[in-house]
Amino acid sequence: MIRDKERIIQEKTDKVSQIVKDYIEEMDTLSETDRFTIDNIEKLWEGLDKSTREVYKEIGREIIEKIDERKAIRAKKVSTKRKV
């Protein structure tokens, strides 16, 4: 029912994976400095949250765009006819 499902999965998995890798690298770099404070850790964490949430929003939008509407409409018509 969702067109290009495997491509979406791979693309978004790669994107989230890169965000996580970048976060870990930034945290590692920060941990070697005197700027390794709770405030800076929280800023990195907030950046991770913001970036991953954006990817999740992209996933939602893309999946809705890729749904085979004809199949959903047919299913709706069939379920409507049963109620009558």
N, C-alpha and C positions, 0 to 999 in steps of 0.2 A: 504494500500500500504506500510506502514511502520510497520515492524514486531516489536513486543515488545514495542509499542508506550506508553502504560500506564506505563510500568515499567520505561522507560526512563524519562517520565514526573515526576513520583514520585521520582525517584533517584536524578534527577537534581534539582528538587524543594527542596528536603531535603538538598542537598548540598549547594545551594544558601542561603537557610534559615539559615543554620549553620554559613555560612560566615558572614551574616548580624548580627546574634546574637553575634558572636565573636567580630565583629567590634564595636557594641554598648557597649559590656562589656569592651573592651579595652578603648573606649572613656570615659566611665563612670569612670573607674579606673584612667585614665589620668587626668580627670577633678578634681580629689581630690588631685592633686599634684601641685608642683610648676613648673613642666615640661609641664603644660597645655598651650602651646604656639602655635602660628599659624604654625610654622614649624613642630611641632610634630603632630598637627591635620592634616596637609597636608600629612605627611608621612603615617598616618593611612588611610587616604582617598585614597592615591595612592595604598596602600596595598589592600584595598577593591576593587578598580577598577581592579587591576591586577588579583586578585583571581576570581572575577566574570567573567572577560573576558576569563579566562582559562576554566571556566565551560561552557561558551557560545561556545567556540571553540570545547570542548568535545561534546557538543550537536550536532553541525554541523557535526562533523566527524561521530558520532554514527548514526545519522539519515541517512546519505549517505550510511553507511554500511548496514543499516537495510531496505533500500528501496527494494521492490520486483522488481527486474530488469526485470523479465519476463513480468510482467504487463506493465511496461514502454516500453519495446521493442515491445510488441503487439500493444500498442497504437501508437507508432511511425510508425509501419508497416501500420496500418490502415490509418493514416493521410497521409503517403507517397503515398499510392495507390490512394487516392482521388485526389491528385494533377496531376496524370498522365492522 
